[in-house]
Amino acid sequence: MRYRTIASLLILGMMLVCQPAFAQKAKTGKASAPRAARVEESASNPRAQEILGKMCDFLKSQQQFSFKAEVTTDRPSVQAGIIQASFDIEAYVRRPDRLRIDGEGDLVSKQFYFDGKTITLYDKTHNVYATEEVPPDIEGALEKAHREFHLRVALADLASERLCDHVSKNLTNATYEGLHKVRGILCHLLTFERNKVRFQVWIEDGDKPLIRKVVITHDALPHSPQWSAFLTDWNLAPQLEDSLFAYTPAQGAEKIEFVRGQPAAQAPKAKPGAAKKQGGKQ
């Protein structure tokens, strides 16, 4: 069996908000403004919810946008316990029905396309791809990809019109941690907790409340692995042509199938993320 992981061809990451667990709140440097005083209240912290809402509304109002992200992720290692891998993301969004996310790095070389009719995931390393018809909008396409194929693409939910709904679901705590700088940009730091996992989001201060950094730490897992991303090169007025979102098979690329089945946590251990090639062979 040459290749069998198309069912979980993540762009080596996770959706920003749909993971069941996020984690440990990391400390940052002291802020340089009076408003940076730490505030810890209940899950309905009004300051945190206000800033989060502004970010969601702002992104929702953008008809087209693109950004890049520098991602690091902790991976289990038998010898070292945890080792860190990194990869870069380029994301392109054109509402209501176009999305593309490319990932390239240590352990991943994949491209995700949504052209308004189908999603396609291409693995450059193995030169294979899978395509499936989906609803004709970004939210519906991502929901079907997750529900039927358990496919989660890093940072894809930033294109969702229901971003705040996803973030706010089942929260047990939300805090506002004040103003901190991310690579020289003044940002509001928010922390959220869900199911023993917390995540931190840095949102730019001012009239363009863009996400600039995300850190997720899984306390419940051995060695508390982290996933982090610096978001850069935001472009709110890109010229995104249809061709950018349409996948054309690479020379010699083999078409295989997404596998419908149980979530990874319930799947048989003998075949994690297994995928069936066309023709029935595995």
LOVEX-264516 format. One record per residue (C-alpha): residue in three letters; residue number from 1; x, y, z. Coordinates in steps of 0.1 Angstrom, whole numbers, padded with zeros to 4 digits. Each point is the difference from the previous one (the first is absolute). Layout:
<nodes>
@rest Ala nr NUM c1 X c2 Y c3 Z
...
</nodes>
This chain:
<nodes>
@rest Met nr 1 c1 0000 c2 0000 c3 0000
@rest Arg nr 2 c1 0018 c2 0031 c3 -0013
@rest Tyr nr 3 c1 -0022 c2 0026 c3 0015
@rest Arg nr 4 c1 -0029 c2 0000 c3 0024
@rest Thr nr 5 c1 -0005 c2 0033 c3 0018
@rest Ile nr 6 c1 -0022 c2 0021 c3 -0022
@rest Ala nr 7 c1 -0029 c2 -0001 c3 0026
@rest Ser nr 8 c1 0020 c2 0022 c3 0024
@rest Leu nr 9 c1 0021 c2 0021 c3 -0024
@rest Leu nr 10 c1 0001 c2 0029 c3 0023
@rest Ile nr 11 c1 0023 c2 0028 c3 -0010
@rest Leu nr 12 c1 0020 c2 -0013 c3 0030
@rest Gly nr 13 c1 -0021 c2 0019 c3 0024
@rest Met nr 14 c1 -0034 c2 0006 c3 0014
@rest Met nr 15 c1 -0029 c2 0023 c3 -0005
@rest Leu nr 16 c1 0004 c2 0031 c3 0021
@rest Val nr 17 c1 -0032 c2 -0005 c3 0019
@rest Cys nr 18 c1 -0015 c2 -0035 c3 -0005
@rest Gln nr 19 c1 0024 c2 -0021 c3 0019
@rest Pro nr 20 c1 -0016 c2 -0016 c3 0031
@rest Ala nr 21 c1 0029 c2 0011 c3 0021
@rest Phe nr 22 c1 0023 c2 0030 c3 0002
@rest Ala nr 23 c1 0025 c2 0006 c3 0027
@rest Gln nr 24 c1 0023 c2 0017 c3 0024
@rest Lys nr 25 c1 0001 c2 0037 c3 0003
@rest Ala nr 26 c1 0035 c2 0012 c3 -0008
@rest Lys nr 27 c1 0014 c2 0030 c3 0018
@rest Thr nr 28 c1 0011 c2 0031 c3 -0020
@rest Gly nr 29 c1 0019 c2 0031 c3 0008
@rest Lys nr 30 c1 -0015 c2 0029 c3 0019
@rest Ala nr 31 c1 -0020 c2 0024 c3 -0021
@rest Ser nr 32 c1 0012 c2 0036 c3 -0004
@rest Ala nr 33 c1 -0034 c2 0017 c3 0004
@rest Pro nr 34 c1 -0024 c2 0005 c3 0029
@rest Arg nr 35 c1 -0027 c2 -0020 c3 -0017
@rest Ala nr 36 c1 0022 c2 -0031 c3 0002
@rest Ala nr 37 c1 -0009 c2 -0007 c3 0036
@rest Arg nr 38 c1 -0009 c2 -0036 c3 0003
@rest Val nr 39 c1 -0037 c2 -0008 c3 0002
@rest Glu nr 40 c1 -0014 c2 -0034 c3 0010
@rest Glu nr 41 c1 -0037 c2 -0005 c3 0002
@rest Ser nr 42 c1 -0025 c2 -0026 c3 -0011
@rest Ala nr 43 c1 -0005 c2 -0017 c3 -0033
@rest Ser nr 44 c1 -0022 c2 0030 c3 -0010
@rest Asn nr 45 c1 0029 c2 0025 c3 0005
@rest Pro nr 46 c1 -0015 c2 0031 c3 -0018
@rest Arg nr 47 c1 0033 c2 0014 c3 -0012
@rest Ala nr 48 c1 0012 c2 -0033 c3 -0015
@rest Gln nr 49 c1 -0034 c2 -0005 c3 -0016
@rest Glu nr 50 c1 -0001 c2 0035 c3 -0014
@rest Ile nr 51 c1 0034 c2 -0003 c3 -0016
@rest Leu nr 52 c1 -0007 c2 -0034 c3 -0013
@rest Gly nr 53 c1 -0033 c2 0012 c3 -0015
@rest Lys nr 54 c1 0017 c2 0029 c3 -0018
@rest Met nr 55 c1 0026 c2 -0023 c3 -0015
@rest Cys nr 56 c1 -0027 c2 -0024 c3 -0013
@rest Asp nr 57 c1 -0022 c2 0028 c3 -0014
@rest Phe nr 58 c1 0030 c2 0016 c3 -0017
@rest Leu nr 59 c1 0011 c2 -0032 c3 -0017
@rest Lys nr 60 c1 -0036 c2 -0008 c3 -0009
@rest Ser nr 61 c1 -0003 c2 0034 c3 -0017
@rest Gln nr 62 c1 0030 c2 -0007 c3 -0023
@rest Gln nr 63 c1 -0011 c2 -0014 c3 -0034
@rest Gln nr 64 c1 0036 c2 -0010 c3 -0009
@rest Phe nr 65 c1 0031 c2 -0004 c3 0020
@rest Ser nr 66 c1 0033 c2 -0019 c3 0002
@rest Phe nr 67 c1 0026 c2 -0006 c3 0027
@rest Lys nr 68 c1 0031 c2 -0020 c3 0008
@rest Ala nr 69 c1 0008 c2 -0019 c3 0032
@rest Glu nr 70 c1 0032 c2 -0014 c3 0015
@rest Val nr 71 c1 -0011 c2 -0031 c3 0020
@rest Thr nr 72 c1 0019 c2 -0022 c3 0025
@rest Thr nr 73 c1 -0014 c2 -0032 c3 0014
@rest Asp nr 74 c1 0013 c2 -0024 c3 0026
@rest Arg nr 75 c1 0002 c2 -0036 c3 -0011
@rest Pro nr 76 c1 0005 c2 -0031 c3 0022
@rest Ser nr 77 c1 0034 c2 -0016 c3 0000
@rest Val nr 78 c1 0009 c2 -0033 c3 0016
@rest Gln nr 79 c1 0035 c2 0012 c3 0008
@rest Ala nr 80 c1 -0006 c2 0037 c3 0008
@rest Gly nr 81 c1 -0036 c2 0000 c3 0011
@rest Ile nr 82 c1 -0008 c2 0030 c3 -0021
@rest Ile nr 83 c1 0016 c2 0015 c3 -0031
@rest Gln nr 84 c1 -0011 c2 0031 c3 -0018
@rest Ala nr 85 c1 -0008 c2 0002 c3 -0037
@rest Ser nr 86 c1 -0009 c2 0031 c3 -0020
@rest Phe nr 87 c1 -0018 c2 0008 c3 -0032
@rest Asp nr 88 c1 -0013 c2 0031 c3 -0019
@rest Ile nr 89 c1 -0036 c2 0006 c3 -0011
@rest Glu nr 90 c1 -0013 c2 0022 c3 -0027
@rest Ala nr 91 c1 -0038 c2 0006 c3 0001
@rest Tyr nr 92 c1 -0024 c2 0016 c3 -0025
@rest Val nr 93 c1 -0037 c2 0007 c3 0006
@rest Arg nr 94 c1 -0026 c2 0014 c3 -0024
@rest Arg nr 95 c1 -0035 c2 0000 c3 0014
@rest Pro nr 96 c1 -0024 c2 -0017 c3 -0002
@rest Asp nr 97 c1 0014 c2 -0030 c3 -0018
@rest Arg nr 98 c1 0038 c2 -0001 c3 -0005
@rest Leu nr 99 c1 0028 c2 -0011 c3 0024
@rest Arg nr 100 c1 0035 c2 -0012 c3 -0005
@rest Ile nr 101 c1 0026 c2 -0009 c3 0026
@rest Asp nr 102 c1 0036 c2 -0012 c3 -0008
@rest Gly nr 103 c1 0023 c2 -0015 c3 0026
@rest Glu nr 104 c1 0037 c2 -0006 c3 -0005
@rest Gly nr 105 c1 0026 c2 -0010 c3 0026
@rest Asp nr 106 c1 0018 c2 -0027 c3 0020
@rest Leu nr 107 c1 -0028 c2 -0027 c3 -0001
@rest Val nr 108 c1 -0025 c2 0013 c3 -0024
@rest Ser nr 109 c1 -0004 c2 0010 c3 -0037
@rest Lys nr 110 c1 -0037 c2 0003 c3 -0007
@rest Gln nr 111 c1 -0025 c2 0022 c3 -0017
@rest Phe nr 112 c1 -0037 c2 0004 c3 0008
@rest Tyr nr 113 c1 -0024 c2 0014 c3 -0026
@rest Phe nr 114 c1 -0037 c2 0010 c3 0001
@rest Asp nr 115 c1 -0013 c2 0012 c3 -0033
@rest Gly nr 116 c1 -0037 c2 0005 c3 0009
@rest Lys nr 117 c1 -0009 c2 -0035 c3 -0010
@rest Thr nr 118 c1 0026 c2 -0024 c3 0012
@rest Ile nr 119 c1 0028 c2 -0003 c3 0026
@rest Thr nr 120 c1 0033 c2 -0014 c3 -0011
@rest Leu nr 121 c1 0030 c2 -0010 c3 0021
@rest Tyr nr 122 c1 0033 c2 -0006 c3 -0017
@rest Asp nr 123 c1 0030 c2 -0016 c3 0017
@rest Lys nr 124 c1 0031 c2 0012 c3 -0020
@rest Thr nr 125 c1 0023 c2 -0024 c3 0018
@rest His nr 126 c1 -0019 c2 -0031 c3 -0011
@rest Asn nr 127 c1 -0015 c2 0016 c3 -0031
@rest Val nr 128 c1 -0035 c2 -0011 c3 0008
@rest Tyr nr 129 c1 -0032 c2 0020 c3 0003
@rest Ala nr 130 c1 -0037 c2 -0005 c3 0010
@rest Thr nr 131 c1 -0030 c2 0020 c3 -0011
@rest Glu nr 132 c1 -0036 c2 0001 c3 0013
@rest Glu nr 133 c1 -0031 c2 0019 c3 -0007
@rest Val nr 134 c1 -0011 c2 0023 c3 0028
@rest Pro nr 135 c1 -0026 c2 0028 c3 0007
@rest Pro nr 136 c1 0006 c2 0032 c3 -0020
@rest Asp nr 137 c1 0012 c2 0022 c3 0029
@rest Ile nr 138 c1 0031 c2 0001 c3 0022
@rest Glu nr 139 c1 -0018 c2 -0009 c3 0032
@rest Gly nr 140 c1 -0019 c2 -0029 c3 -0015
@rest Ala nr 141 c1 0031 c2 -0013 c3 -0017
@rest Leu nr 142 c1 0021 c2 0000 c3 0031
@rest Glu nr 143 c1 -0028 c2 -0015 c3 0021
@rest Lys nr 144 c1 -0004 c2 -0029 c3 -0024
@rest Ala nr 145 c1 0037 c2 -0006 c3 -0002
@rest His nr 146 c1 0002 c2 -0002 c3 0037
@rest Arg nr 147 c1 -0032 c2 -0020 c3 0005
@rest Glu nr 148 c1 0005 c2 -0026 c3 -0027
@rest Phe nr 149 c1 0038 c2 -0002 c3 -0004
@rest His nr 150 c1 0012 c2 0014 c3 0034
@rest Leu nr 151 c1 0021 c2 0023 c3 -0021
@rest Arg nr 152 c1 0014 c2 0030 c3 0019
@rest Val nr 153 c1 0020 c2 0026 c3 -0018
@rest Ala nr 154 c1 0022 c2 0024 c3 0020
@rest Leu nr 155 c1 -0015 c2 0035 c3 0005
@rest Ala nr 156 c1 -0028 c2 -0008 c3 -0025
@rest Asp nr 157 c1 -0027 c2 0012 c3 0024
@rest Leu nr 158 c1 0012 c2 0036 c3 -0004
@rest Ala nr 159 c1 -0020 c2 -0001 c3 -0032
@rest Ser nr 160 c1 -0031 c2 -0011 c3 0018
@rest Glu nr 161 c1 -0029 c2 0024 c3 0005
@rest Arg nr 162 c1 -0007 c2 -0019 c3 0033
@rest Leu nr 163 c1 0035 c2 0005 c3 0014
@rest Cys nr 164 c1 -0012 c2 0015 c3 0033
@rest Asp nr 165 c1 -0026 c2 -0027 c3 0004
@rest His nr 166 c1 0027 c2 -0026 c3 -0003
@rest Val nr 167 c1 0024 c2 0018 c3 0024
@rest Ser nr 168 c1 -0027 c2 0005 c3 0026
@rest Lys nr 169 c1 -0014 c2 -0035 c3 0001
@rest Asn nr 170 c1 0004 c2 -0018 c3 0033
@rest Leu nr 171 c1 0024 c2 0025 c3 0015
@rest Thr nr 172 c1 0006 c2 -0003 c3 0037
@rest Asn nr 173 c1 0021 c2 0031 c3 0003
@rest Ala nr 174 c1 0010 c2 0032 c3 -0019
@rest Thr nr 175 c1 0024 c2 0026 c3 0011
@rest Tyr nr 176 c1 0014 c2 0033 c3 -0012
@rest Glu nr 177 c1 0038 c2 0002 c3 0007
@rest Gly nr 178 c1 0006 c2 0035 c3 -0012
@rest Leu nr 179 c1 0022 c2 0015 c3 -0028
@rest His nr 180 c1 0031 c2 -0018 c3 -0012
@rest Lys nr 181 c1 0022 c2 0004 c3 -0031
@rest Val nr 182 c1 0003 c2 -0026 c3 -0027
@rest Arg nr 183 c1 0030 c2 0007 c3 -0022
@rest Gly nr 184 c1 -0004 c2 0037 c3 0007
@rest Ile nr 185 c1 -0038 c2 0001 c3 -0004
@rest Leu nr 186 c1 -0021 c2 0009 c3 0030
@rest Cys nr 187 c1 -0026 c2 -0027 c3 0007
@rest His nr 188 c1 -0027 c2 -0010 c3 0024
@rest Leu nr 189 c1 0008 c2 -0034 c3 0016
@rest Leu nr 190 c1 -0031 c2 -0021 c3 0007
@rest Thr nr 191 c1 0000 c2 -0035 c3 0015
@rest Phe nr 192 c1 -0027 c2 -0026 c3 -0002
@rest Glu nr 193 c1 -0005 c2 -0034 c3 0017
@rest Arg nr 194 c1 -0019 c2 -0030 c3 -0011
@rest Asn nr 195 c1 0002 c2 -0035 c3 0014
@rest Lys nr 196 c1 0032 c2 0004 c3 0019
@rest Val nr 197 c1 0017 c2 0017 c3 -0029
@rest Arg nr 198 c1 0006 c2 0037 c3 -0005
@rest Phe nr 199 c1 0010 c2 0020 c3 -0030
@rest Gln nr 200 c1 0013 c2 0035 c3 -0004
@rest Val nr 201 c1 -0008 c2 0024 c3 -0028
@rest Trp nr 202 c1 0018 c2 0033 c3 -0006
@rest Ile nr 203 c1 -0023 c2 0025 c3 -0019
@rest Glu nr 204 c1 0013 c2 0032 c3 -0015
@rest Asp nr 205 c1 -0010 c2 0032 c3 0018
@rest Gly nr 206 c1 -0016 c2 0027 c3 -0021
@rest Asp nr 207 c1 -0025 c2 0001 c3 -0029
@rest Lys nr 208 c1 0013 c2 -0032 c3 -0016
@rest Pro nr 209 c1 -0004 c2 -0027 c3 0027
@rest Leu nr 210 c1 0019 c2 -0027 c3 -0017
@rest Ile nr 211 c1 0013 c2 -0031 c3 0016
@rest Arg nr 212 c1 0038 c2 0002 c3 0003
@rest Lys nr 213 c1 0009 c2 -0031 c3 0021
@rest Val nr 214 c1 -0016 c2 -0031 c3 0014
@rest Val nr 215 c1 0015 c2 -0024 c3 0026
@rest Ile nr 216 c1 -0017 c2 -0033 c3 0010
@rest Thr nr 217 c1 0013 c2 -0022 c3 0027
@rest His nr 218 c1 -0014 c2 -0035 c3 0008
@rest Asp nr 219 c1 0004 c2 -0005 c3 0038
@rest Ala nr 220 c1 -0018 c2 -0033 c3 -0001
@rest Leu nr 221 c1 0025 c2 -0016 c3 -0023
@rest Pro nr 222 c1 0035 c2 -0012 c3 0009
@rest His nr 223 c1 0026 c2 0028 c3 0000
@rest Ser nr 224 c1 -0027 c2 0026 c3 -0005
@rest Pro nr 225 c1 0006 c2 0004 c3 -0038
@rest Gln nr 226 c1 -0006 c2 0034 c3 -0016
@rest Trp nr 227 c1 -0012 c2 0013 c3 -0033
@rest Ser nr 228 c1 0008 c2 0036 c3 -0009
@rest Ala nr 229 c1 -0004 c2 0023 c3 -0030
@rest Phe nr 230 c1 0012 c2 0035 c3 -0008
@rest Leu nr 231 c1 -0024 c2 0016 c3 -0026
@rest Thr nr 232 c1 0017 c2 0024 c3 -0024
@rest Asp nr 233 c1 -0005 c2 0018 c3 -0034
@rest Trp nr 234 c1 -0037 c2 0006 c3 0004
@rest Asn nr 235 c1 -0014 c2 0014 c3 -0033
@rest Leu nr 236 c1 -0036 c2 0012 c3 0002
@rest Ala nr 237 c1 -0002 c2 0010 c3 -0037
@rest Pro nr 238 c1 0016 c2 -0028 c3 -0020
@rest Gln nr 239 c1 -0008 c2 -0008 c3 -0036
@rest Leu nr 240 c1 -0010 c2 -0037 c3 0002
@rest Glu nr 241 c1 -0009 c2 -0016 c3 -0033
@rest Asp nr 242 c1 -0021 c2 -0032 c3 -0004
@rest Ser nr 243 c1 0030 c2 -0019 c3 -0012
@rest Leu nr 244 c1 0017 c2 0004 c3 0034
@rest Phe nr 245 c1 -0027 c2 -0022 c3 0016
@rest Ala nr 246 c1 -0002 c2 -0026 c3 -0028
@rest Tyr nr 247 c1 0022 c2 -0031 c3 0004
@rest Thr nr 248 c1 0017 c2 -0013 c3 -0032
@rest Pro nr 249 c1 0015 c2 -0035 c3 0006
@rest Ala nr 250 c1 0038 c2 0000 c3 0000
@rest Gln nr 251 c1 0018 c2 -0022 c3 -0025
@rest Gly nr 252 c1 -0003 c2 -0036 c3 0011
@rest Ala nr 253 c1 -0022 c2 0008 c3 0030
@rest Glu nr 254 c1 -0022 c2 -0029 c3 0011
@rest Lys nr 255 c1 -0036 c2 0006 c3 0009
@rest Ile nr 256 c1 -0011 c2 -0018 c3 0031
@rest Glu nr 257 c1 -0031 c2 0002 c3 0023
@rest Phe nr 258 c1 -0008 c2 0017 c3 0032
@rest Val nr 259 c1 -0011 c2 -0025 c3 0026
@rest Arg nr 260 c1 -0032 c2 0004 c3 0018
@rest Gly nr 261 c1 0001 c2 -0015 c3 0034
@rest Gln nr 262 c1 0005 c2 0004 c3 0037
@rest Pro nr 263 c1 0019 c2 0028 c3 0016
@rest Ala nr 264 c1 0037 c2 -0008 c3 0005
@rest Ala nr 265 c1 -0005 c2 -0006 c3 0037
@rest Gln nr 266 c1 -0025 c2 -0028 c3 -0007
@rest Ala nr 267 c1 0015 c2 -0015 c3 -0031
@rest Pro nr 268 c1 0017 c2 -0034 c3 0000
@rest Lys nr 269 c1 0036 c2 0004 c3 0011
@rest Ala nr 270 c1 0012 c2 -0023 c3 -0028
@rest Lys nr 271 c1 -0009 c2 0025 c3 -0027
@rest Pro nr 272 c1 0001 c2 0035 c3 0013
@rest Gly nr 273 c1 -0012 c2 0024 c3 -0025
@rest Ala nr 274 c1 -0001 c2 -0027 c3 -0026
@rest Ala nr 275 c1 -0011 c2 0009 c3 -0036
@rest Lys nr 276 c1 -0011 c2 -0021 c3 -0028
@rest Lys nr 277 c1 0014 c2 0004 c3 -0035
@rest Gln nr 278 c1 -0023 c2 0001 c3 -0029
@rest Gly nr 279 c1 -0005 c2 -0035 c3 -0012
@rest Gly nr 280 c1 -0004 c2 -0014 c3 0036
@rest Lys nr 281 c1 0036 c2 -0007 c3 0008
@rest Gln nr 282 c1 0016 c2 0013 c3 0032
</nodes>
